[in-house]
Each structure stands twice: as structure tokens, then as C-alpha cells.
Amino acid sequence: MHISGQSTIPEWDKDHVLIVVSGSDHPDLSHVLTQGRHEHLEQLAKQAGFEGKAGQIISFPVVGDGFPGKVIFAGAGQNASAQDIEKSIVKVSIGNLLSKTKHVVATLSADLKGKEEAKNTNALAIGLRLGGYRFDKYRQAEDRFVGPASCVVLGLTQEQNSQVDALVDGVYLARDLVSEPGNILTPTQLAQRSKELERLGVQVEILNEDQMRELGMGALLGVGQGSEEPSQLVVMQWNGGKDEAPMAFVGKGVCFDTGGISIKPASGMEEMTMDMGGAAAVVGAMHAIAKAKLPANVVGVIGCVENMPDGKAQRPGDVVTTMAGKTVEVLNTDAEGRLVLADALWYTKERFKPSCMIDLATLTGAILVSLAHEYAGLFSNNDELVSQLNEASERSGERVWRLPLAEKYDSMLRSRIADIANIGGRYAGSITAAQFLKRFVGDTAWAHLDIAGTAYVKEAHDQGPKGATGYGARLLFEFARKDG
């Protein structure tokens, strides 16, 4: 869905659909319709029972010259914030209310303008696009969603629109990558899709297995050794700042996860295309950052592998040596993401000496037991970094919840023969996974986001339809932007 901004009132006709977001039971449309006409629509909304409550949607056709052919009122609630406005328009855009329409015009009711008008208008545009996402490229043409031929947000400036495009295009890219089937998005293809960011000015390197072997990345390579698809390490650099140390984003990119020899149950395995959600978020964020030309230095590193059972696959009980020199006893081959991240984090720390590192991974099922699909689990060795991530979370609407790290959990990762085991037993699964990763970041300010519950959902959510959410791309973009 493409969106443009417009400051003038359209010449309304039956081919127009007007969307009005309001937090009042008396929405004011005097800025979009002439006197007499706007009172008529406001009266129709009242008769239809519109009260401006959050989540309320009222839709009805309109007949007559000088009117749009259809009007949709979306409630944002009293004293609505920008996020409330975004949620309300997402709900409109998710459904079929805009299917096969010609001209859509979205606006805020006068009660939502005021001093926050620019911010609220921005939210209107973002929500309209996020809710309009569809992944239907593998369906027959007649079964694909057909959205509006044109879509205008009143009051949206060209500068605002370019920033909205940058952000939402990054989220769309992350969603697309997570949605792709495993036979299409192999580790090689994920690396190649990442390389396409070069057209935006991102420097992209791809390390092959021989190069990783020379670096001593035994943990990452061990995960992919059962697959015919070669593993890759992708390094992306955006140099938009001055000479300051870069911030670094590191993503788990397991393009398909069978569990390996510790194989997963058949039920639900088809959803394991989402196990590269962390890598997708990093690629999406790098896309958005570069397209928006943010004045920041940012590094993105993703480990791209496929975890398959095979005669050459890693076995439970194998010992691998990480790039850091630490040895790991692989007690369960389905706890593979932390092995990928161990080498990716150490590589990033050693090469770039970043000001901070944030890793994202669909790492543990245990995080869903704790937080379901509402929050990503946040673990960190640095309180200031946590504060910055919380601020980015508030701005992006991608929620995080901090969980503890403590040395007492390290005893759960003891190995009978190696420096460390890759799992810690039945309890505190998300925490012990984070404790494992902590051993590969040194003194760098670091945060780990466990997005296993937020990367893919089976019901529509605040920022879009069911399926891949693109979680993390927006959070990282806001973190890099840092100006609120």
C-alpha cells in the first residue's frame, strides 16, 4: 500500500472512502467537508452509535453530491496518544474494509489535532501501512488482496512521508523474510537479500564457511553441518555518523529449524521458518536506517544457518570450540540459536569494538511461558542500555520486559567435559540461555532480546495482521534514532 500526503480537501465523489479517527463521540469534520455536509456526516455517525471508544469501528455508505461514497469512523479513545491512533487505524486496515477501493483519504478528527498534530498524523500513516501488509505472493492472482488504488493522509508532509516509508519498508522487509518458506529463503538467499541493501548505501560483506572456519567459528558451523545449504555470516555497515564507535545489532538467522538430531515434533514444524526472526529484524532495521539516512554508525551482523538432521549433523554430546576459545558441550541440538549467536557476538565485539551490542533471537520456548506474545524478554548487563531500549520500546510500541541475569544461574550450565553446556535443565530456560550468551560479550554494554513470542503470531495484533510481525525492526530503528 502506497501512501501520499495532501494538504487540500479532495473533491469528494462516490469513489472516495473517508476514514476518520476520533476519540470523541462528537467527531468534528469541518476541516474536510463544507458546512452542512460535515454536520450531516457527524449526525450519521451519532445515529450509528459512534462514541470514539478505542477499537470501535463504524462504517456506512453515503449518497449525494459532494460526499465520499463511504465513511469509516475509527475510535481511538479519549485523550488518545499517537500509539492509540495507530492501533485504531491498523484495525481498519487489517480487514477488508479497504479491499478494491479506488481512493482512500484518512484524517484525524479535530479533537486529535492540537499541538500533537504532526505526531498523530505520522501515527495515522504508519498504522494505515502496517495494517495493510499482506504476504500472498504464492497465491493465484485472483486470490490476492487488492488494496486501494490511491491512499492519502491529510496533513502528512513530504518529509514525514519519507520517514514513514523508510520505517515501514523496513518492517515489511522483516515480515517478508520471516514469511518466506524454507525452500526459498535458504541461508544463501538470506545473505543475498541482505546484500541488496547496498543500493541504499549499506556496506555488505558475506563470509563463507571457509572464512568462518579460519576464524574459529566452530559453534556456528556446527549447527549447519547437517545441511546441504552452506552457512553464511553477513556483516552490514551503515556509516551515517562521524567517527564514533558503532552500535551493533546481531541476529539469529536459522532459516529452518528441524531441531537437528534432537528433532522437533512434526506438529507446528512448518512454522520454523520464523526461526530467523532475529536476523530479519536486523536486516529490516538496517534497511530503514539507511533509507532514512539516520546520522548514526550502525553495524548489523547475522548468522545464517539451517539446522537439519543428517549423517554429518551435530550429535548430542558433541563438543565444539567457539571463536572465543571456549568449548561447548552440545547436550541438545535444538538449542542451536545460542551457538550461532556465541560466534556472531564475539566476532562483532572483536572486530568493531561497538559502543553497545543488541542481539535478537527467537531463542526459547520458555519465554512464551513467561511473557506469551505480548513482550520480548530483555536481558542486559547495562542499566543505561536498558533505559535506552525502554525509551525506544515506548516510541515504537514493540514492548520489552526485563528479566534477571545472575551468576547463580551459571551453575546450571556446567558441562561434564567442556567449559560450558548449551542448555541448563528444566527451569529458567530463557535466563540460562541469556547467561550462556553473556559469556561471549566481554565488557561490552549488551542486551539480549528473546523474541520467540513476538516474531510470529496467530492472531491480528496492534501493529498488523496475523503471521510475521517484523518485531524488532522498528525497535532497533527507534533505538538508532534516539531523538524521540
N, C-alpha and C positions, 0 to 999 in steps of 0.2 A: 504494500500500500504506500503510494507516494503522497506526501502532504506538502502543501504550499501555504504561505501566509497571505493575508489580504487585509487591507485597512478599510476598504469601501464596502458599502452594503450591496449585496448582489441584486440583480433584477430577478426577483423570485418568479418561478413558474412551477408547473406540476412535476417537472423532472428533478426538482431540488428536494433534498431531505435536510431539515434543520435539526441539529442536536443542541439542546440547551442543558447545561449543567448548572444546577442551582442548589443552594442549601436552605431555601426559603419556601414557604407554602404560598408565597405571592411572587413568583419569578417575574422579573422586570425585563421586557424585551424591547424597550423603547429605542435601544441603540441599533436594532436590526430591522425593525418594521416601522412603517409610518403610523401616525396617530390614527386610532380607530382600528387598525389591523392588529397592532400589538395587544391592545386591550381585549380584542376578540380571542386571540390565542391564549392569553393569560386566563380568560374566563373558561375556555375549553379545558385547560389544564386543571383548573379548580374543580370543574364539574367531573372530571375523570378521577378525582381523588388525589392529585399530586400534592404531597406535603413537603417535598425536599428532603425526606429522610434518606440516610445513607443506604445505598443499594436499591432504592426504589427506581423503577423504570416504567414510564407511561408513554405509549406510542399511539398515535391516531392520524388518519388521513385528514387533509384539509382541502376544501373545494372553494375556488374563487380566484379571480384575477388579483395579482399582487401578493399571493401567498405561496409558500412552498407546498409541494404536494403531500408532504408527510412531515410530522414533527415528533421528535423523541425528547422527552424530558427525563433527565437522569439526576437523581438525588445524591448530594454529597454530604448532607447533614449540616446542622448549624455550626457556625464557626469553623467551617471546613478548612483543612490545611491543603497544601499542594498535593500531598500524598492521597488525601481523601478524594480530591478532584480526579487524580489519576486513576484511582480504583474505580470510581463511578463510570468513567468513560471506557475503561478496559472492559467492564461488564457489558457495555453496549456493543463494543467492537468484537468481543468474543463470539457472540451469537450470529444469527443470520439476518438481523435487522437491516444490515447494510449490504446484503447479498444482491448483486446485479443492479445496484442503484447507479444513477448517472452522475449526479452532483451532490456531494455531501458538504455541508457547511456546519462547523462546530463553533460554539461560542459559550462564553460564560454569561450567566445572568448578572445583572448589575450588582447584586448582593455579594458577588465573589470578585469584584474588581478592586477598587481602592488601591492602597499602597502596595499590595502584593500582586497586582495585576500581571506584571511580567512573569513572575514566578509561577503563578497559577495558569497563565496561558501556555507556558512551557510544559507544565504537567498535562494539560489538555492534549497537546500534540504528542507527547511521549506515550500517554495512555492509549490514544487512538491507534498508534502504530503497534505498540506492544500487544494489544488485544487482537489486532488484525493479522497476527502471524499464523501461517498455515504451513505444514510440511506435507504436501500432496504431490510431489514431483513424480512419484511412481504410480499414480492413479491415471486412468484414462482421462483425456481432456474434458470430457463431458461430466466427469465426477469431481473435478477440481473446483475449489471455491473461487468464485468470481466476485471480487470486491468492487468498490466504487470506481467509476471511470475517472473521477477527479475528487479531491478531498481538500478542503480549505479550512484553516483555523483562523478565525477573525482576530486581528491584533497581533499575530505572530510575525516578528520581524525576520528579515533575511538572515541576520546574524544568529538569531535564536534557532531558526530552522536548520542552519548548517550544523549547529551544535547538537540539535536533536537527531539529525541524520547520522552524525558521527557515532553518537551513543547507541542509537537503536540498531544501526547497521552492525555494530559490534556484537550486540546481544543476539541479533538474528543469525550472525555467523556462528556464534557459540551454539545456538539452538540447532542450526543445520548440522553441525559437526556431530553433536550428540545423537541426532535423529538418524543419521546415515547408517545403513546396515553394515555388518562386519565384513561382508564380502566386497563391499565398495570402499569403505574407509579403512584400509589397512594401515599399518604404521608408515609405510612408504607414502601412501596417499595423504595421510595426515601431515606428514612432513612437507609434501608438495603444496598442499593447501596453505600451509603456513608460509611457504616461500612466496606465495602470491602477494604477501604484504610488502614486498619490495617496491611495488608500484606506488605505495604510499610513502616511501622514504625509509622504511624499516630495513636495517641490515639483517640478513638471514643467513646463517650457516647451518649445514646439516652434517653431523658426524655419523659415519657409518660404523659397523661393528668392529672393523679392524682398528679404527681410530680410538674407539672406546676401549678396546682390549689393550691398546698401548697405554692408555691412561689408567688401567687397572680397575675398570668398572665391572667387576665380577658379579655384583649383586644385580644390577640392571640386566646384564647379558644373560644371567642365569634364568631370569623369568622368561625370556623369549626363546630359549634354546630348543624348546619343543615345537616351535612353529616354523613353517616354511617361509614365513614372512620375516625379513630381516628387521632387527630393531634399529631405531634411529634416535639420535638426540638432536633436537632443534634448538638453536640459540638465536634469539631475536633481540635486536638493539634499536632503541629509539633515542636519538641524541638531540633532544629539544631544549635541554638546559644549557648551563655554562660548563664549568669544569668540576662540578660537584660529583661525588660518588653516586652511582645509580641506585635506585630502588630495584629490587629483583622480585619477580613473580615466577614461581616454579610450579609446574602442573604434572600430575599423574596422567599419562596417556595410554592406558591399557585399552586398546581398540576393541578387543573382545576378550572376555574373561570366562573361561570354562571352569576355572579353579585349578587347572593343571591336573596332576596325578591325584591331588585331593579334590576330586571333581565335584562340582556343584550338582544339586538335584536338577532334573530336566525341567520341572515346572518353574517358569519365570526366567530360564536361562537366556531366552531371546532378548531380554531387556539389558543384558550385559554389554550391549553396545554403548550404554551410558557410562561405562567404567572409565571412559576418558574425559569425563565431565570437567575435571580439573584442568586438563590441557586445553579443552575447548574454551574454558573461561579465560585462560591466559591469552590464547590466540585472539579471542574476541576483544579482550581488553586492549591488546596491542594495536588491533585494527582501529578501535575507537580513539585511542590516544593519538595515534599517528594522523588519522583523518581530521581530528580536532586540532592537531598541531599544538598539543599541550607543551608548555615550556618546562619540560622535565626530562631527566635522563632515566630511562627505564630499560631493564633487561628482562626478557621472558625466556625461560628455559623449560622445555617439555621433553619427558622421556616417553618415547613411542614404542610400545611392545604389544605382542599378542601372547596370551597365556594359554597354551594348548597342551593336551596330553599326547605323548609320542614316545617312541623308543629312545629318543635323545632328550626327553624332558627332564627337568629337575625333579628329584625324588625327595620325599620327606626324609629328613635325616642328613641330607647333603650339607656340606659346609662351603660357603662362598666367601671370597675376600673382597671387601669393598674398596673403593678408591681411597678411602681414608686409612686403609690398612687394617681396619677391624675385621674380624671374622664373624660370620653369622651362621648359626645352625638353623636350617630351614625346616622347622617342625611341621609346617603346613604350607603347601604350595599355593593355597588360596589366600594367603596373607602376603600377596606379591607386591601390592602397591607401595608399601613401605620400603621394599628392596629397591624399587625403581627410584623412589624419592631420595633414598640414602645417598646414592651416587650423584643424582642430579643436584641435590642440595650442596654436597661437598664440592662438586665441580664449580658451581656458581659462586660459592664462598671463596674458593681459592683463586679463581680467575678474575673475578670482578671486584672483590672486596666491597660489597654493596653496603649502603647505609642501613638497609634492612632487607630481610627476606620474608616473603609471604608465600607459603605453599598451599595449594588447594588440591584436594583429592577426595574421591568417593571411596573413603578408606575403610570404614567399618559399618557393619550392620548394627553394631551396638549403639551407634549414635541415634538411630531411629527409635530405639527403645527409650532413650533419654529425651530426645527433642522432637520426635516424629518428623513431619515435613515443614515445620514452622521456622526453625532456626538451624543455622550451621553451627557446629561445635567449634569454639575458638579456644586455642591453647597458645600460650606465649611465655617467653622468658623476659618480656619487657613491658612494663606497665604503660609507658608512654606510647608505645606502638599499639597497645590495646585501646588506649584512649582515642588515637587517630582512626583506628578501624571502627570503633563505635560511632564516631562522628560520620565517617563515610557510610556506615550502615544506616544511620538516620537519614542521610540525604538520598541514598539510593533505594531505601525500602527493602534491601536484602538483609535480613535480620541475622545477627550473630549472638551467641550466648557463651560466655567464658566458663570453661571447666578447668579443674586444677591440674597442675603438674607438681610432682613432689618426688624426692629421691626415694622415699619409702616404696614407691611402685617399681623401682629398678630391680628389686629382688625377684619380682615376678618374671623378669626377662632373663634370668640366669640360664645358661646352657650347660649341659653335662660335658661338652667337649670344645666349645668355641667361646669367643668373647661375649657373645650375646645370642639369645634365641629370637626368632622373628615373631613369636606370639607369647602371650603371658598367662594363658589359662582362661578360666571361665569368666572371671569377674573383671570389671573396669576395662573392658576391651578397647574403648576409644582412648582412654587415658594411657594405657600401656603402649598403644600404637604411637601416640604422641611422644611418650617417653623414649621410645625407640628412635624416632626422628630427631629428637633433641640431641642425640649423641653425634649428629652429623652437621651441626651448625656452628660449633665453636662458641665464640663470644659475640657473634653477630646478633643484633636485635632481630628476632624471628617470631613469626606467628604461623600456626598451622590451622587451616580451616578444613574440617571434616564435612564435606558437602554430600555425603551419601543420601541424606534425606531430602535435600533441596535441589539436586541437579535434575531430577526427573520425578514427575508427579502424575497421578492417575485421575486427578480432578482439576478443573479450572481453578486458577489461583489469582491473587491480587494483581499479578503482572502479566497474565496471559492465559492461553488455553492449556488443557492437559498435555502431558508429554514433556519434552525437553524444555527447561526453563531458561537456560543460559545463565544460571545463577553464578555469580562471581565476576562476570564481565563488567557489570555495572558498578559493583562494589569496588573493584580494582580501579576502574576509571575515576570514580569519585575520590578514592584514596590518592591517586596520582594528581588529581586536580587541586585538591586541598584548599580551595578558596571559598568553598561553600556556595 
